[in-house]
Amino acid sequence: MSISSIFSGLIFGSIGWFVFSQGRKRIENSKVALGLILMIYPILMPSNVWEWVVGIVLCAYTYYIW
């Protein structure tokens, strides 16, 4: 596990936790699901580049639906 992988997991996991908690508070299932995806996906990515690309795309989508 590289430093980049740990750093991306920390950043996107924190954003995912915030989106998840706000989705639960507002009872919006799409935000709950998106928050869970943001917290879990860094474990499943094969390379650091894909972690950052997918994370940025998911955060942009989160900003778009907010």
N, C-alpha and C positions, 0 to 999 in steps of 0.2 A: 504494500500500500504506500503510495507516494504522498508527499506533502500536498500536491495539487488535489489529489483525490480527497484527502482529509479536509482541506480548505473548502472545496466545492460542496462536500457533504454537509459541512457546518453551515455554510451560507444558505444553500438551497433547503436544507432541513429546517433552518430557523424561519425562512420565509414560508415554507410549507406548514410549520406549526402555527404561525400567525394566521394564514389563510384557513387552516382547519378549524382553529378556535373561533374565528369570526363567522365561518360558515355554520358551525354548531350553534353559535349565539343567535344568528339571524335565521336559522332553520332553512338553509339553502344547500341542498344536497350536492349541487354541482361544485360549490366551493369546498365542501367537505371532501369530496372525491379528489379534487385537484390538489388540495393540501396533502392528502395521503400519498398521492402520486409523487409530489415534490419531496416528501420525506423518504420514500422508499426507493425511488429510481436510482440514486447513486450506487446502491448496492449491486444493481443488475447491469450496469454499464461496463463494457469490455475495455474501454480506454478513457484516458483523461480528457481527450479532445471531445469525445462524444458526451461525456458528463457535462462539460461546459456548454456545448451547443444545445443539448436537450434542456438543460436548466434555464438557459437564457430564453429559449423559445417558450417554455412553460411559464416563466415569469412574465414574458410579454403577453401571453394569452391571459394570465391572471389580471394584468393591468387592463387589458382590453375588456374583459367581462365585468370588472369591478364597477 
